[in-house]
Amino acid sequence: MNKKIVFDNRWQGFGGIGTFSNEIFKIAKYKSANFAGDPISPLDPFKTSIKIPFVPADFIFFPGYIPPFFSSKPYAFTIHDLNHLDRPENSSILKKLFYNLFIKRGCKKAQLIFTVSDFSRQKIISWAGIDPNKIVNVGNGVSPAFNLKVTLHRFEYDYVLCVSNRKIHKNEQRTICAFVEANLPNGIKLVFTGEKTEELELLINELDAEDKVVFTGFVKEDELPALYKGALVLIFVSLYEGFGLPVIEAMACGTPVITSNTSSLPEIAGDAAILVDPEDTKEIALSLNRVIDDDVLRATMIKKGIKQAEKFTWDITAKKIETSIEQVLFGIKNGRN
């Protein structure tokens, strides 16, 4: 189909959205829409609306969650989750107002809304009150950099890894409590990516665990596969995820995973991880002991994890996006939209 699809490529560096945006942009090779400014600015819906009539395109794809306020051209945008509505610590009156005035309106005006899990898809359908056929779960993918041939990272100790970002819903306090409660063999440490906060430092001191918990500081993207590969297990017991990339990234590197039995995580992990109640530190601790003590279980989890990770590739995601947009354009051409 000889139709021009352009792409809002301003999301580099915005966490999971940035990863999604970069990977799809590399594969699909869509032309840039050349929008300017901060894509998460409250004014951006108006700025893009003014720019759109001058963009040479038949369709505009926004990989982020903020749509234009109005558009003279058909478009799709991407809601990865409703974290800003569902998690009190990440929400506010202004955020709720913005979602209900701008994003919900975008859901009604857009030709397509992409999301990354069935969990998020059902949440969006319920919240926005729109035709479910407009919302397409395209998933996320594992970059080829995450693989079994990665050279493992070597510390002077064995470690349990938590790839996280200090947000409350990442459940790091319970992760630390569970690790200490597990009473693992001497020398095994809990390693977090990123910097320590005062709150976590206070907890670590209260638990007398200063020599058991390590923070790596900023980890470059190309350093992350080796960090996964060297870990005894990934612990990712978040309270809420629209997808949870660390789960499949760790699996692709041959690392067992303990994750939550809530939100999208059971869907993404399949039967390859141990699923726990993220609010039950005793259950998390027992799971850590099981994975580290039982070599047969570890081997089974690694084997299943490799197969589970193979279900998620950026090529698959990019193809789903392309197919969905082409179907809409075909419908427009034939007067069905």
C-alpha positions in Angstrom: 0.0 0.0 0.0 1.6 3.2 -1.2 0.6 5.4 1.8 2.9 7.6 3.8 3.0 6.8 7.6 5.0 9.2 9.8 6.2 8.8 13.3 6.6 11.0 16.4 10.2 10.1 17.3 10.7 12.4 20.4 10.4 9.7 23.0 14.1 8.7 23.4 15.1 8.4 27.0 11.5 8.0 28.4 11.9 4.6 30.0 9.8 1.8 28.5 8.1 4.2 26.1 11.5 5.3 24.9 12.6 1.6 24.3 9.3 0.9 22.5 9.7 4.0 20.3 13.4 3.4 19.4 12.9 -0.2 18.5 9.9 0.3 16.3 11.5 3.3 14.6 14.6 1.2 13.8 12.6 -1.6 12.3 9.7 0.2 10.5 11.9 3.0 9.3 8.9 5.4 9.3 9.7 9.0 8.4 9.8 11.4 11.3 6.8 13.8 11.7 9.4 16.4 12.9 7.3 17.5 15.8 9.3 19.8 18.2 9.3 20.3 22.0 8.7 18.0 25.0 6.2 15.2 24.1 4.9 15.1 27.7 4.2 18.8 28.0 0.5 19.6 28.8 0.6 22.0 25.8 1.9 19.3 23.4 -1.6 18.2 22.3 -2.2 21.7 21.0 1.2 22.1 19.4 1.0 18.9 17.5 -2.5 19.7 16.4 -1.3 23.0 14.8 1.6 21.2 13.1 -0.3 18.2 11.7 -1.9 20.0 8.7 1.6 20.8 7.4 3.0 17.2 7.9 3.1 15.4 4.6 1.5 12.1 5.7 -1.5 9.9 5.2 -1.3 8.6 8.8 0.5 9.6 12.0 1.8 7.1 14.6 2.4 8.4 18.1 4.4 5.8 20.2 3.6 7.7 23.4 0.4 8.2 25.4 -0.4 11.9 24.6 -2.5 12.4 21.4 -3.2 15.6 19.5 -6.2 17.6 20.7 -7.6 17.6 17.2 -6.2 16.2 13.9 -6.8 16.7 10.3 -5.2 13.4 9.5 -5.9 9.9 10.9 -3.6 8.8 13.7 -2.8 6.1 16.3 -1.3 6.6 19.7 -0.1 4.2 22.4 -1.2 3.8 26.0 1.2 1.4 27.6 -0.8 1.3 30.9 -3.1 3.4 33.1 -0.5 3.6 35.9 -1.1 7.4 36.3 -4.8 6.6 37.2 -4.5 3.2 38.9 -1.6 3.9 41.3 -2.3 6.5 43.9 1.4 7.4 44.4 1.7 8.1 40.7 -1.5 10.0 40.3 -2.8 13.5 41.1 -5.8 15.6 40.5 -4.1 17.3 37.6 -3.0 13.9 36.0 -6.6 12.6 36.3 -7.9 15.8 34.8 -5.5 15.5 31.9 -6.3 11.9 31.2 -10.0 12.5 31.3 -9.9 15.7 29.2 -7.2 14.9 26.7 -6.3 11.2 26.6 -9.9 9.9 26.8 -10.8 12.3 24.1 -7.9 11.0 22.0 -9.2 7.5 22.5 -12.5 8.5 20.9 -10.9 10.5 18.0 -8.0 8.1 17.1 -8.4 5.4 14.5 -6.3 3.1 16.6 -5.0 2.8 20.2 -2.0 0.5 20.6 -1.1 -1.1 23.9 1.3 -3.7 25.2 -0.7 -6.3 27.1 -4.1 -7.8 27.4 -4.2 -6.5 31.0 -3.7 -2.9 29.8 -6.1 -3.4 26.9 -9.0 -4.4 29.2 -8.2 -1.5 31.5 -8.4 1.0 28.6 -11.6 -0.5 27.2 -13.2 -0.2 30.6 -11.9 3.3 31.3 -12.4 5.0 27.9 -15.7 3.3 27.0 -14.8 2.9 23.4 -15.1 0.2 20.7 -12.7 -2.7 21.8 -11.8 -3.2 18.1 -9.9 0.1 18.1 -7.5 -1.1 20.8 -4.8 -3.5 19.6 -2.3 -5.3 21.9 1.0 -5.2 20.0 3.1 -6.3 22.9 6.7 -5.4 23.6 9.9 -7.2 22.4 13.3 -8.4 23.5 16.2 -6.8 21.8 18.7 -9.3 20.3 21.3 -7.9 22.7 19.6 -10.0 25.4 20.7 -13.6 24.6 22.4 -16.7 26.0 25.8 -15.8 24.5 26.1 -12.6 26.6 29.3 -12.5 28.6 28.1 -12.6 32.2 28.9 -9.7 34.6 31.3 -10.7 37.4 31.2 -9.1 40.8 33.2 -10.5 43.7 30.0 -12.1 44.9 26.9 -14.0 43.8 23.8 -11.8 43.4 20.1 -11.5 43.1 19.2 -8.7 40.6 16.4 -6.2 40.7 16.1 -3.9 37.6 14.1 -1.0 38.9 13.8 2.8 39.2 12.9 3.8 42.8 9.2 4.3 42.1 6.9 3.2 44.9 5.0 0.7 42.8 8.2 -1.1 42.1 7.9 -2.5 45.6 11.5 -2.2 46.5 11.0 -2.0 50.3 9.3 -5.4 50.4 12.0 -6.7 48.0 14.7 -5.8 50.5 12.7 -7.1 53.4 12.1 -10.4 51.6 15.8 -10.8 50.6 16.9 -10.3 54.3 14.2 -12.7 55.5 15.3 -15.4 53.1 18.5 -15.8 54.9 20.4 -16.9 51.8 23.9 -18.4 51.9 26.6 -15.9 53.1 28.0 -13.7 50.4 24.9 -13.5 48.2 23.9 -9.9 47.7 20.8 -8.1 46.4 21.8 -5.8 43.5 19.6 -2.9 42.4 20.2 -0.9 39.3 20.2 2.9 39.8 21.0 5.1 42.8 20.0 4.6 46.5 17.4 6.8 48.1 17.4 8.0 51.7 14.2 6.0 52.4 15.8 2.8 51.2 19.1 3.5 53.0 17.1 4.0 56.3 15.4 0.6 55.8 18.7 -1.1 55.0 20.2 0.3 58.1 17.2 -0.8 60.2 17.6 -4.3 58.9 21.3 -4.3 59.5 21.8 -5.2 55.8 24.4 -2.6 54.7 26.7 -5.4 53.5 23.9 -7.3 51.7 22.4 -4.6 49.4 24.2 -2.9 46.5 23.2 -0.1 44.2 25.0 -0.1 40.8 24.3 3.5 39.9 23.3 4.3 36.3 23.6 1.3 34.0 24.1 1.8 30.3 21.7 0.0 28.0 24.6 -2.1 26.6 25.7 -3.2 30.1 22.3 -4.5 31.1 22.4 -7.9 29.3 25.6 -8.9 31.2 24.1 -7.8 34.5 21.1 -10.1 33.8 23.3 -13.0 32.7 25.4 -12.9 35.9 22.5 -12.9 38.3 21.3 -16.0 40.2 17.8 -14.8 39.7 15.9 -11.7 38.8 13.4 -10.5 41.4 10.8 -8.2 39.9 7.8 -8.1 42.3 6.3 -4.8 41.1 2.8 -3.9 42.3 1.8 -2.7 38.8 3.1 -3.1 35.3 1.6 -2.6 31.9 4.2 -5.1 30.6 7.4 -5.6 32.5 10.3 -5.7 30.1 12.9 -7.0 32.7 11.0 -10.3 33.0 11.5 -11.3 29.4 14.9 -9.6 29.1 16.2 -11.7 32.0 14.6 -14.9 30.6 16.3 -14.3 27.2 19.7 -14.2 29.0 18.9 -17.5 30.7 18.2 -16.1 34.2 15.4 -17.4 36.3 12.6 -14.9 37.3 10.5 -14.4 40.4 7.7 -11.9 39.6 4.3 -10.8 40.8 1.0 -12.6 40.3 -0.7 -9.2 39.6 -1.4 -6.8 36.7 0.2 -7.9 33.4 3.1 -9.9 34.9 1.5 -13.4 34.9 0.5 -12.8 31.2 4.1 -11.9 30.3 5.9 -14.5 32.4 3.6 -17.4 31.4 4.6 -20.6 33.2 8.3 -19.8 33.1 8.5 -17.7 36.3 7.6 -18.2 40.0 4.6 -15.9 40.6 4.2 -14.5 44.1 1.9 -12.1 46.0 4.0 -8.9 45.8 2.6 -7.8 49.2 3.7 -11.1 51.0 7.4 -10.8 51.9 7.4 -14.3 53.4 6.2 -15.8 50.1 8.8 -13.8 48.2 11.5 -14.9 50.6 10.5 -18.6 50.3 10.6 -18.3 46.5 14.1 -16.9 46.6 15.2 -19.8 48.7 13.5 -22.3 46.3 15.2 -20.9 43.2 18.6 -20.6 44.7 18.6 -24.0 46.5 17.0 -26.2 43.9 19.2 -26.8 40.8 16.5 -28.9 39.1 14.0 -26.1 39.5 16.5 -23.5 38.2 17.2 -25.6 35.1 13.5 -26.0 34.4 12.9 -22.3 34.8 15.8 -21.3 32.6 14.6 -23.7 29.8 11.0 -22.4 30.0 12.1 -18.8 30.2 14.1 -19.0 27.0 11.0 -20.3 25.2 8.8 -17.7 26.8 11.1 -14.8 25.7 11.1 -16.0 22.1 7.4 -15.1 22.0 8.2 -11.5 22.3 10.3 -9.8 19.5 10.3 -6.2 18.3 9.8 -7.6 14.7 6.5 -9.1 15.8 5.4 -5.9 17.5 6.4 -3.8 14.5 4.5 -6.1 12.2 1.3 -5.9 14.3 1.5 -2.1 14.2 2.1 -2.0 10.5 -0.7 -4.5 9.7 -3.2 -2.6 11.9 -2.4 0.8 10.3 -2.6 -0.7 6.8 -6.1 -2.1 7.6 -7.3 1.3 8.7 -5.9 3.0 5.6 -7.5 0.3 3.4 -10.8 1.0 5.2 -10.4 4.7 4.7 -9.6 4.2 1.0 -12.7 2.1 0.6 -15.0 4.4 2.6 -15.3 2.3 5.7 -13.9 4.8 8.2 
